[in-house]
Amino acid sequence: MDIVKAHGAQIPALGFGVFRMSDAEVEAVVPAALEAGFRHFDTAQIYQNEAALGRALAAAGARREDLFLTTKVWVDNYSEDKFAASVDESLDKLKVDQVDLLLLHWPADKVAIAEQVAMLNAVQAAGKTRFIGVSNQNVAQMKESIAVSKAPIVTNQVEVHPYLDQTAVAAAAKQAGVAITTYFGMADGAVPRDPALQKIGAQYGKSAAQVGLRWLIQQGYIALSKTAKPERVAENFAIFDFELTDADMAAIGKLARHDGRLVSPPGLAPAWD
């Protein structure tokens, strides 16, 4: 497993995300994910499956010291009376004393970035998380978070896939030593079906989905993979035994288009770069 390092954090480059998964799906697929080699798991308060992930990891006998657990605070909890309590609830559901990484889920438009980061700093200082980060922030918001935070911001988790040009935020993150964690890497199913990616994959005996994940990893990003089907998990993990050429990487990068962004909920999303 490749490791991405950022401000003292050592984050497994390939993670397993449980967005839009039911409790039953989480509990069925996590044992397969562990068997395949996944140790980095990503959830969020709003996914409503933290408890299922906690149960599944405990039932599988996963050792806490072997895991890298990430969760995210939902925007409704961006207040002094809710933030820390919501994190305590997340820890209780996940059956851990602290997570490895705690993120602000969306910047939204009701609470100032500085206030959000101050609350994030407070729960880290209280020992509830080893590292902190942000998610879905534009360049200006990320720079502000870095500037006002007492502790390093180790990652910005954003939508990245071949159809979306994220070079602006990626360049700003790299300059600041902040890792990019990618979600929606399969572009809601478009990547596995893409003929250009299928053609590249055929050269290596790999699927288009594996090519998409490899493209993310080779850029130095942390990639979150996802499947609710246990039989597909091993395929997602099998991306460390081949390497895309510079020509492959460039060809995939050219798939980006102006309307490539898929996730931009009003009231939550910022003005994107």
C-alpha positions in Angstrom: 0.0 0.0 0.0 1.3 3.4 -0.9 1.3 6.1 1.8 0.7 9.8 1.4 2.4 11.9 4.0 1.2 15.4 5.1 2.3 17.3 8.2 3.0 14.2 10.1 0.1 12.1 9.0 0.7 8.9 7.1 -2.4 8.2 5.2 -3.0 5.0 3.2 -3.3 6.2 -0.4 -6.2 3.9 -1.2 -9.2 4.2 1.1 -12.6 2.5 1.3 -15.6 5.0 1.4 -19.1 4.1 2.5 -21.1 7.0 1.1 -24.7 6.1 0.2 -24.4 2.6 1.7 -27.0 1.1 4.0 -26.0 -0.5 7.3 -26.5 -3.9 5.8 -24.3 -3.2 2.9 -21.6 -1.8 5.1 -21.6 -4.8 7.4 -21.5 -7.2 4.4 -18.7 -5.5 2.5 -16.3 -4.4 5.2 -15.0 -7.9 5.9 -14.2 -8.3 2.2 -12.5 -4.9 2.3 -10.3 -6.0 5.2 -9.6 -9.3 3.5 -8.5 -7.4 0.3 -6.1 -5.3 2.3 -8.0 -2.1 3.0 -7.1 -0.4 6.3 -8.3 3.2 5.5 -12.0 3.7 6.0 -13.9 6.9 5.3 -17.4 7.8 6.6 -19.3 10.8 7.8 -22.0 11.8 10.2 -24.4 12.6 7.4 -23.9 9.1 5.9 -25.7 7.7 8.9 -23.6 4.5 8.8 -20.8 5.3 11.3 -22.3 2.7 13.7 -22.5 0.1 11.1 -18.8 0.6 10.2 -17.9 0.5 13.8 -19.8 -2.8 14.3 -18.3 -4.3 11.1 -14.7 -3.5 12.0 -15.2 -4.8 15.6 -16.9 -8.0 14.4 -14.1 -8.6 11.9 -11.5 -8.3 14.7 -9.7 -5.5 13.0 -6.9 -4.1 15.2 -7.4 -0.4 15.9 -3.7 0.3 15.5 -3.8 -1.1 11.9 -6.7 1.2 10.9 -6.9 4.7 9.6 -10.4 6.0 10.3 -11.8 9.2 8.9 -15.2 10.9 9.6 -16.6 14.3 8.9 -18.7 16.8 11.0 -21.9 17.7 9.3 -22.7 21.4 8.8 -25.7 21.4 11.2 -23.2 20.7 14.0 -21.1 23.8 13.3 -21.9 25.5 16.6 -20.3 25.6 20.1 -23.1 23.5 21.6 -23.2 20.8 19.0 -19.8 20.3 17.4 -17.9 18.5 20.2 -21.0 16.5 21.2 -21.4 15.3 17.6 -17.8 14.2 17.5 -18.3 12.3 20.8 -21.3 10.6 19.2 -19.3 9.7 16.1 -16.6 8.1 18.3 -19.2 6.2 20.3 -20.7 4.8 17.0 -17.3 3.9 15.6 -16.3 2.2 18.9 -13.1 4.2 19.2 -11.5 6.8 21.5 -10.3 8.9 18.7 -10.4 8.9 14.9 -7.3 9.4 12.8 -8.7 12.2 10.7 -11.6 14.5 11.3 -12.9 16.8 8.5 -15.3 19.7 8.2 -17.7 18.2 5.6 -18.7 21.3 3.6 -17.9 25.0 4.0 -21.6 25.9 3.7 -22.6 29.6 3.9 -23.8 30.1 7.5 -20.7 29.8 9.7 -17.5 31.6 9.1 -14.5 29.4 8.2 -12.5 30.7 11.1 -15.2 29.6 13.5 -15.5 26.1 12.0 -11.7 25.7 12.2 -11.6 26.9 15.8 -14.1 24.1 16.8 -12.1 21.6 14.8 -8.9 22.6 16.7 -10.7 22.3 20.0 -11.8 18.7 19.5 -8.3 17.8 18.3 -6.8 19.4 21.4 -9.2 17.3 23.5 -7.7 14.2 21.9 -10.8 13.2 19.8 -8.8 13.0 16.6 -5.1 12.7 15.6 -5.3 14.9 12.6 -7.7 17.4 11.1 -8.7 18.5 7.6 -11.3 20.0 5.4 -13.6 18.9 2.6 -15.1 20.6 -0.4 -13.2 23.9 0.2 -12.1 26.1 -2.7 -8.6 27.5 -2.8 -9.4 30.7 -0.8 -11.2 28.8 1.9 -8.5 26.2 2.1 -5.8 28.9 2.5 -7.9 30.6 5.2 -8.3 27.3 7.0 -4.5 26.8 6.9 -3.8 30.3 8.1 -6.2 30.3 11.1 -5.7 26.8 12.2 -3.5 26.1 15.3 -2.8 22.6 14.0 -1.9 21.6 10.4 -4.6 21.0 7.9 -3.5 17.7 6.4 -6.0 17.2 3.6 -8.8 18.8 1.5 -11.2 16.1 0.4 -12.7 17.0 -3.0 -14.4 15.6 -6.0 -11.8 14.3 -8.5 -12.2 12.2 -11.6 -11.0 12.3 -15.2 -13.9 14.6 -16.3 -13.2 17.4 -13.7 -10.1 19.6 -13.9 -9.0 20.1 -10.3 -5.5 21.4 -11.0 -6.1 24.8 -9.3 -7.0 23.4 -5.9 -4.4 20.6 -6.3 -1.6 23.0 -7.0 -2.6 25.2 -4.0 -2.7 22.2 -1.7 0.7 20.9 -2.9 2.2 24.3 -2.2 0.9 24.2 1.3 1.9 20.6 1.9 -1.8 19.5 2.1 -2.8 16.2 0.7 -5.7 15.9 -1.7 -8.2 13.2 -0.9 -10.5 12.3 -3.8 -14.1 11.2 -3.8 -16.4 10.4 -6.7 -13.5 8.9 -8.5 -15.8 6.8 -10.6 -17.8 9.8 -11.6 -21.0 8.1 -10.5 -20.4 5.1 -12.8 -19.1 7.0 -15.9 -15.5 5.9 -15.5 -16.1 2.1 -15.6 -18.1 2.6 -18.8 -15.6 4.9 -20.6 -14.3 3.4 -23.8 -11.0 5.4 -23.7 -10.3 4.1 -20.2 -11.3 0.6 -21.1 -8.8 0.8 -24.0 -6.0 1.9 -21.7 -6.9 -0.8 -19.2 -6.8 -3.5 -21.8 -3.1 -2.9 -22.3 -2.5 -3.9 -18.6 -5.2 -6.5 -18.2 -7.1 -4.0 -16.0 -10.6 -2.6 -15.9 -11.5 1.1 -16.6 -12.3 1.4 -12.9 -8.8 0.2 -12.0 -7.3 2.7 -14.5 -9.3 5.5 -12.9 -8.1 4.7 -9.4 -4.5 4.2 -10.6 -4.7 7.7 -12.3 -5.6 9.2 -9.0 -2.9 7.4 -7.0 -0.2 8.2 -9.5 -0.9 11.9 -9.1 0.0 11.6 -5.4 -3.7 11.8 -4.3 -5.5 9.7 -1.7 -8.2 7.9 -3.6 -11.5 6.7 -1.9 -12.9 3.7 -3.7 -16.3 2.3 -3.1 -18.4 -0.7 -3.9 -21.3 -2.3 -2.0 -20.5 -5.7 -3.7 -18.1 -7.8 -1.7 -17.1 -9.7 -4.9 -15.9 -6.4 -6.4 -13.7 -5.2 -3.5 -10.5 -7.1 -4.5 -10.6 -5.5 -8.0 -10.6 -2.0 -6.4 -7.5 -2.9 -4.4 -5.5 -4.5 -7.2 -4.1 -1.2 -8.6 -0.5 -1.4 -7.2 0.9 -3.9 -9.6 0.9 -1.8 -12.7 1.8 1.8 -13.7 0.3 4.1 -16.3 2.7 5.8 -18.7 3.0 9.5 -19.0 1.1 9.3 -22.3 -1.7 7.4 -20.5 -1.8 10.0 -17.7 -2.0 12.8 -20.2 -4.7 11.1 -22.3 -6.9 10.6 -19.2 -6.3 14.2 -18.1 -7.7 15.4 -21.5 -11.1 13.8 -20.7 -11.9 16.8 -18.4 -14.7 19.0 -19.5 -16.3 22.3 -18.4 -19.5 20.5 -17.1 -17.6 17.7 -15.4 -18.5 18.6 -11.8 -21.2 16.3 -10.4 -21.4 17.4 -6.7 -22.3 21.0 -5.9 -25.3 21.3 -3.5 -26.6 24.8 -3.1 -26.0 26.3 0.3 -23.2 23.8 1.0 -20.8 24.2 -1.9 -18.5 27.2 -2.4 -17.8 29.2 -5.5 -15.5 26.7 -7.2 -12.2 27.5 -8.7 
